[in-house]
Amino acid sequence: MNLLDHDEKDILMAIVSRHSKKLDRALPGANLMFHVKLHEIGGRMKYSLHSRVKVGKEMLAAEAADWDLNRTTHKVMEKLMNSVEHTLHTEGQKQQKFHPKKAKRGFGKNIKLKLRGRAKIL
C-alpha cells in the first residue's frame, strides 16, 4: 500500500472497512489480508488487488484488476464475500412445507397423513 498516494489510501480504507464489517459478522475474528499492485500501462495506472481471509484451516482468496480503484476494491471485496458465503453456507434457503402430492415417487409411501379429516396412506 506504500505505492498509493494519500487520497487513494483513504478511498481504499473506507471501502475495505465498510465491507470488513459485513465480513466480521460472518467470520468473527477473521484475519483479512490485502495486497495492492500497480501497473503502469500506456501512461495510465491499472490496479490489481488481492485479498485473503483465513477461515479455520482454509484460506479464501479473491482478486480483481481494473483501471478504477473504487470499482476494483468493490469487486474484490464482493468476490471475497461470495467466496465466504459459498464456503460457509451463511445464506440459507427458505424452508418449504412437505406437500404429499408434490413428493417424489416413493418418498411418501408409508407415511400416514391426515387430509380433510380422513387418514390416508400414500
C-alpha positions as CSV (number, residue, x, y, z in Angstrom):
1,M,0.0,0.0,0.0
2,N,3.0,2.3,0.1
3,L,2.7,2.7,-3.7
4,L,-0.7,4.5,-3.3
5,D,-1.0,8.2,-2.6
6,H,-2.9,9.7,0.3
7,D,-6.3,10.1,-1.5
8,E,-6.1,6.5,-2.9
9,K,-5.4,5.1,0.6
10,D,-8.4,6.9,2.0
11,I,-10.7,5.5,-0.7
12,L,-9.3,2.0,-0.2
13,M,-9.6,2.1,3.6
14,A,-13.1,3.4,3.5
15,I,-14.4,0.7,1.2
16,V,-12.5,-2.1,2.9
17,S,-13.6,-1.0,6.3
18,R,-17.3,-1.0,5.2
19,H,-17.0,-4.4,3.7
20,S,-15.0,-5.8,6.6
21,K,-17.9,-5.1,8.9
22,K,-20.0,-7.5,6.8
23,L,-17.2,-10.0,6.8
24,D,-16.8,-9.7,10.6
25,R,-20.5,-10.7,11.0
26,A,-20.0,-13.8,9.0
27,L,-16.5,-14.6,10.4
28,P,-15.9,-13.0,13.8
29,G,-12.2,-12.5,14.5
30,A,-11.1,-13.3,10.9
31,N,-7.8,-12.0,9.6
32,L,-8.1,-10.0,6.4
33,M,-5.0,-9.6,4.3
34,F,-4.9,-7.1,1.4
35,H,-2.3,-6.7,-1.3
36,V,-2.2,-3.9,-3.9
37,K,-0.2,-3.9,-7.1
38,L,0.1,-1.0,-9.5
39,H,0.8,-1.5,-13.2
40,E,1.5,1.5,-15.5
41,I,0.3,0.7,-19.0
42,G,0.3,3.5,-21.6
43,G,0.6,6.3,-19.1
44,R,-2.4,5.0,-17.1
45,M,-2.4,3.2,-13.8
46,K,-4.0,-0.2,-13.5
47,Y,-4.8,-1.5,-10.0
48,S,-4.6,-5.2,-9.1
49,L,-6.0,-6.1,-5.7
50,H,-5.6,-9.4,-3.9
51,S,-7.3,-10.2,-0.7
52,R,-7.3,-13.2,1.6
53,V,-9.1,-14.3,4.7
54,K,-8.3,-17.2,6.9
55,V,-11.3,-19.4,7.8
56,G,-10.2,-22.2,10.2
57,K,-7.7,-24.2,8.3
58,E,-8.8,-22.9,4.9
59,M,-7.6,-19.7,3.2
60,L,-10.1,-18.0,0.9
61,A,-8.8,-15.6,-1.7
62,A,-10.1,-13.2,-4.3
63,E,-8.5,-10.9,-6.8
64,A,-9.6,-8.2,-9.2
65,A,-7.9,-5.8,-11.6
66,D,-9.3,-2.7,-13.2
67,W,-8.4,0.9,-14.1
68,D,-10.6,2.5,-11.4
69,L,-9.5,1.9,-7.7
70,N,-13.0,2.4,-6.4
71,R,-14.6,-0.2,-8.7
72,T,-11.7,-2.7,-8.3
73,T,-11.9,-2.5,-4.5
74,H,-15.7,-3.2,-4.6
75,K,-15.1,-6.1,-7.0
76,V,-12.5,-7.8,-4.9
77,M,-14.5,-7.5,-1.6
78,E,-17.7,-8.7,-3.2
79,K,-15.8,-11.7,-4.6
80,L,-14.4,-12.4,-1.2
81,M,-17.8,-12.2,0.5
82,N,-19.3,-14.5,-2.1
83,S,-16.5,-17.0,-1.5
84,V,-17.1,-16.9,2.3
85,E,-20.9,-17.3,1.8
86,H,-20.3,-20.2,-0.6
87,T,-17.9,-22.0,1.7
88,L,-19.7,-21.5,5.0
89,H,-23.3,-21.6,3.6
90,T,-24.2,-18.5,5.6
91,E,-27.1,-17.6,3.3
92,G,-29.9,-20.2,3.8
93,Q,-32.8,-21.2,1.6
94,K,-36.4,-20.8,2.6
95,Q,-37.8,-24.0,4.2
96,Q,-40.8,-25.4,2.3
97,K,-43.6,-27.4,3.8
98,F,-44.0,-31.1,2.8
99,H,-46.7,-31.5,0.2
100,P,-47.7,-35.1,-0.4
101,K,-48.9,-34.7,-4.0
102,K,-45.7,-33.0,-5.0
103,A,-43.5,-35.5,-3.2
104,K,-41.0,-37.6,-5.3
105,R,-42.1,-41.1,-6.3
106,G,-41.7,-43.5,-3.4
107,F,-40.9,-40.8,-0.8
108,G,-44.2,-40.7,0.9
109,K,-45.1,-44.4,0.6
110,N,-45.7,-45.4,4.2
111,I,-46.5,-42.1,5.7
112,K,-49.9,-41.5,7.3
113,L,-51.3,-38.1,6.6
114,K,-54.5,-36.6,7.7
115,L,-56.2,-34.9,4.8
116,R,-59.6,-33.3,5.1
117,G,-60.5,-35.1,8.3
118,R,-59.7,-38.6,6.8
119,A,-56.5,-40.6,7.3
120,K,-54.9,-41.7,4.1
121,I,-51.9,-43.9,3.5
122,L,-49.9,-42.9,0.5
